[in-house]
């Protein structure tokens, strides 16, 4: 006797409906994990490094990219990616402002030497001063 399987359309609708209904369970799991996500991720760094460096991982990645091609990436990015982008940006607005504020304050307080002619060493010096100040702030915020 053959295995009876519903059509793909019915199954894909069921998948999407059940996943949408599971949002409260998803949120509850995020808010009360069994273990600290960040501590678990930090502890897994050596294993992650081995996994992404393996030839098998590279082969799987290449196979997936080859199968999807540019059309697969474009369909996902222009569909679900573009649909989710505005909400993600809105949700990140406050965090972005908090994180970028020290860098903007640093830049607004820099005193740079006068500009020189196009391509001059004086202009490169201005760029170097900005880069050095931004890098120093980044390093100090990262704890060294």
HUHU-V851216 format. One record per backbone hydrogen bond with DSSP energy under -1.0 kcal/mol. CO is the residue of the C=O (numbers start at 1). NH is the residue of the N-H. Records with the same first field share a line. If there is no record, write none. Layout:
CO = NH, NH
//
This chain:
7 = 11
8 = 12
9 = 13
10 = 14
11 = 15
12 = 16
13 = 17
14 = 18
15 = 19
16 = 20
17 = 21
20 = 23
22 = 26
23 = 27
24 = 28
25 = 29
26 = 30
27 = 31
28 = 32
36 = 40
37 = 41
38 = 42
39 = 43
40 = 44
42 = 45
44 = 48
45 = 49
46 = 50
47 = 51
48 = 52
49 = 53
54 = 58
55 = 59
56 = 60
57 = 61
58 = 62
59 = 63
60 = 64
61 = 65
62 = 66
63 = 67
64 = 68
65 = 69
68 = 72
69 = 73
70 = 74
71 = 75
72 = 76
73 = 77
74 = 78
75 = 79
76 = 81
77 = 82
79 = 83
80 = 84
81 = 85
84 = 88
85 = 89
86 = 90
87 = 91
88 = 92
92 = 96
93 = 97
94 = 98
95 = 99
96 = 100
97 = 101
100 = 104
101 = 105
102 = 106
103 = 107
104 = 108
105 = 109
107 = 110
117 = 120
120 = 124
121 = 125
122 = 126
123 = 127
124 = 128
125 = 129
126 = 130
127 = 131
128 = 132
129 = 133
130 = 134
131 = 135
132 = 136
133 = 137
134 = 138
135 = 139
136 = 140
137 = 141
138 = 142
139 = 144
//
